[in-house]
Amino acid sequence: LEAASYLKGDLGRAFTFVARGGQLGRYRSDVSGAPRFAEGQEVVLFLGAKPPALPHVIRLGQGVFRVAVDARTGARRIRRQPLAGGSATWQPVQRGSGPADGLSLDAFGTVVRTAMEKGR
């Protein structure tokens, strides 16, 4: 993977990570819930890393947010909203409550950084 930037930590400009499942020649292993990647795809990944093991995608597909480019404007947005509560108490999750066109990469980064600050 070639990294453009980091929200936390730094594994360098290019690094290798592990995702469950995959294909080697004619043999394929499918893992339910595991993400699939294609060359040239832009994603935001949440990785776990404990050296000397390779970094791995956390929580299968939940650790992957895909970036979509609006063909009309060229804006890069993340469609799937991160789950980030506004308080320390339990709250119901309501589907479709976020912006219909997703979040810009900057807004997504702000949500993640705010959630990390609350967790300290």
C-alpha positions in Angstrom: 0.0 0.0 0.0 1.2 3.5 -0.7 0.1 5.9 2.1 -0.9 9.5 1.3 -1.3 10.5 5.0 -2.0 9.2 8.5 -4.6 10.1 11.1 -2.5 8.3 13.8 0.9 6.7 13.7 3.2 6.3 10.7 4.1 3.1 8.9 6.1 4.9 6.2 5.3 5.9 2.6 4.8 2.3 1.4 4.0 -0.7 3.5 2.5 -4.2 3.5 -0.6 -5.2 5.5 -2.6 -8.3 6.1 -6.3 -8.8 5.2 -8.1 -12.1 5.6 -8.9 -14.3 2.6 -7.4 -13.9 -0.8 -6.4 -15.7 -3.9 -3.2 -17.5 -4.9 -3.3 -19.0 -8.4 -6.4 -21.1 -8.7 -6.9 -21.3 -5.0 -9.2 -18.8 -3.2 -10.1 -18.3 0.4 -13.2 -16.4 1.2 -13.8 -15.0 4.7 -17.2 -13.6 5.3 -17.0 -9.9 6.1 -13.4 -9.5 5.0 -12.7 -6.6 2.6 -11.5 -7.0 -1.0 -9.2 -4.5 -2.6 -8.4 -3.6 -6.2 -5.3 -1.9 -7.5 -5.7 1.9 -7.7 -8.5 2.0 -5.2 -8.3 4.8 -2.6 -9.3 3.7 1.0 -9.0 4.9 4.6 -7.8 1.9 6.7 -7.8 1.3 10.4 -4.9 -1.0 11.1 -3.7 -2.9 14.2 0.0 -3.4 14.5 2.1 -5.2 17.0 5.7 -5.7 15.8 7.1 -8.0 14.5 3.8 -9.1 12.9 2.6 -7.2 9.8 -0.2 -4.6 10.3 -3.7 -6.0 9.8 -7.1 -4.5 9.0 -9.1 -4.3 12.2 -12.6 -5.7 12.5 -12.6 -7.1 9.0 -14.5 -4.8 6.6 -15.4 -2.4 9.4 -11.8 -1.1 9.3 -12.1 0.0 5.7 -13.7 3.2 4.4 -13.7 3.5 0.6 -13.1 6.9 -1.1 -15.5 7.8 -3.9 -14.8 10.5 -6.4 -17.7 12.6 -7.6 -17.5 12.5 -11.4 -19.1 16.0 -11.7 -17.1 17.9 -9.1 -14.0 15.7 -8.5 -14.6 15.8 -4.8 -13.3 12.9 -2.8 -15.8 11.7 -0.2 -16.4 8.8 2.1 -19.9 7.4 1.8 -20.1 5.2 4.9 -20.3 7.2 8.0 -18.1 6.4 11.0 -20.0 5.6 14.2 -19.1 8.4 16.6 -21.4 9.2 19.5 -21.9 12.7 20.8 -21.9 11.7 24.5 -20.6 9.1 27.0 -24.0 7.4 27.3 -25.4 4.8 25.0 -27.2 6.1 22.0 -29.3 4.4 19.3 -27.7 4.2 15.8 -30.0 5.6 13.2 -29.3 4.6 9.6 -29.3 7.4 7.1 -28.8 10.1 9.7 -25.6 11.4 8.2 -25.2 13.6 5.0 -26.5 11.8 2.0 -23.4 12.4 -0.1 -21.0 11.3 2.6 -18.2 13.1 4.3 -15.2 14.9 2.7 -11.9 13.4 3.7 -11.2 16.4 5.9 -14.5 16.1 7.7 -13.9 12.3 8.1 -10.5 13.1 9.6 -12.1 15.6 12.0 -14.6 13.0 13.2 -11.9 10.4 13.8 -9.6 12.8 15.6 -12.4 14.0 17.8 -13.3 10.4 18.7 -9.6 9.7 19.5 -9.5 12.7 21.8 -12.6 11.6 23.6 -11.1 8.1 24.2 -8.1 9.5 26.1 
